[in-house]
Amino acid sequence: MSFVKENANLVKIEDTVFKIVKLAKKAKEQYGPDAVVDATIGSLYGEDGTLVAYNTVFDTLNGISSRTKAAYAGSFTGNDNYREQVCNWLFGDIHLNLAKTVIATPGGTGAVNMTMTCCLQPGQTVLLPEVAWGSYKLMAQEYGLQTKTYSLFENDAFHLNDFRLQCKEVMDAQHKLVVVINDPCHNPTGYSLTGEEWEGVISILNECGKQGPVILLNDIAYLDYSYNLNTVHKYMENFNNISDRVAVVIAFSCSKTLTSYGLRIGAAVVLAQHQQDVDTMETVFEKMARCAWSNINNSGMENFVQVTTTHREQFEKEKAVYIDYLKKRSSILVEEARQCGLPIYPYKE
C-alpha cells in the first residue's frame, strides 16, 4: 500500500551540491578553515568567507513597510510595476521588436519549471546542455519528461554542429522542441556565447520551427555578473530574428542579481513575434502559477523595483566591487590551471 501516486519517483533526492557542502564543512572541522577552499554553492561570498548581502538591497528592504511585506501581490502574474521593471532591466538598452509578457516566479527555478511543465506533454523530451545544473534533469523527471543533451564545446567554442544535430533529432521524433541554453555566464563552466554563435543558434531554431513549435528557454541566472555589463544584453537583439514558429522564455533570477537567494523572486519573460501567442502562453503560465505557488513575495518585488530605479547607481557601484573580485579569482584559477596543465572548460566570465 502507498499513500502517494503510483508513478511517484521514490528514489530519495540527493542534490550533489548540498552533498559536497556537507563534505566541505567536515573538511573545515578536520583540517581548519584556512586549509579548505569551499566553493560549493552558487552564492556570492566576500573575501572574509562570509555570504554577501548587498547593503543597498537589504537597507531598501528594511525600509519597506510592514503592511507591504504582509500583503499579497497584486496578481498571480506579479505586481505591474515589477513586471514592467523586469523588462526595463533586461531590455532598456537594446532594441527589441517582439510581443512580450512577464510572469513573476519563485526565483529563476520557477521560470524553468513552468516552461518545462506548460510546454511539453509527459513522455516528451526536453533538450539540455550536457554540462548543466542538475535540477534541470530532476524537474524534467518529476513531470514525466525525457531528457536529451547536446555537446557544449568544440575546440573551445560552442558546439553548433551538435546543437543542430540534437535539435533536429528531437524535432524529427516529436515535432516540438523545448531547449535550454544557460547563457551568458554559463553555470558551471563560465562560458558565454559570441554574437555569431547566437546568430547560429537562432538560425537552427528557425529551421526546426518549420516542423513544429520551438521554445528556447534562456536561463540568465548569472547575467548580472558578466564582465561586460555595458554590452551583455546585446545578444538578445538576435531574438528579433526568431520566426513566428519560435518563442523565447527568459528565466530571470533576483536571487543572484540582488544576493537575495531566500526571498525567491524571479520571472519568466515570454517573447514571440505575435501577441496572440504570448497571450496564450501567459494564460497557461498564470494558471500554473496559481496552482503551484499562488503568489510571489510582495515586498521582494517592490524591493527589486526600488533597488533598480531609485537606488540603481548605488546598487551598481556595490555590485561592481564583487564583479572585480570574481575577475581576480577567476584569473588566478585560469592561470594556475595553465601552469600545472589542468584542463578546464573555456572560461570567459
Secondary structure, 3 states (H helix, E strand, C coil): CCCCCCCCCCCCCCCHHHHHHHHHHHHHHHHCHHHCCCCCCCCCECCCCCECCCHHHHHHHHCCCHHHHHCCCCCCCCCHHHHHHHHHHHHCCCCCCCEEEEEEECHHHHHHHHHHHHHCCCCCEEEEECCCCCHHHHHHHHCCCEEEEECCEECCEECHHHHHHHHHHHHHHHCCEEEEEECCCCCCCCCCCCHHHHHHHHHHHHHHHCCCCEEEEEECCCHHHCCCCCCHHHHHHHHHHCCCCEEEEEEEEHHHHCCCHHHCCEEEEEEECCHHHHHHHHHHHHHHHHHHCCCCCHHHHHHHHHHCCCCHHHHHHHHHHHHHHHHHHHHHHHHHHHHHCCCCCCCCC
